[in-house]
Amino acid sequence: MASDTHDTGGQVKDRGRHYFDDPKRWKRLIAILIGVCAVVFGLDLVNFVQMRMGWPELRHPERDWEGFPGYYAFYGFLAYTAIVYTAKALRKGVMRDEDYYDR
């Protein structure tokens, strides 16, 4: 049975199309997210320039390297990548054959 249908007493009911079934909407969402990231990175650059000019900062980093523009984006990307590759390695240890419970 398909994932977009469910059984209602022997009858299969189609739930219809959803908002994100249209690829144009996905592209629009990704474009919006890229735009938001660009704006936030731009604000990070403004903060970096303010910090270098001696003006009041928008944030107060505890370490010097935290003040570089894009630091948190880079750190988040590294953390996300580490999580994904760790999960791929763990999957090899916990994955079972398709008929594991049928035996």
PETA-V129035 format. One record per run of one state. SS is the DSSP state (helix for helix, strand for strand, loop for the rest). FROM is the first residue (numbers start at 1). TO is the last residue. If there is no record, write none. Layout:
# PETA-V129035
SS;FROM;TO  SS;FROM;TO
This chain:
# PETA-V129035
loop;1;4  strand;5;8  loop;9;10  strand;11;14  loop;15;18  helix;19;21  loop;22;22  helix;23;53  loop;54;63  helix;64;67  loop;68;70  helix;71;94  loop;95;103
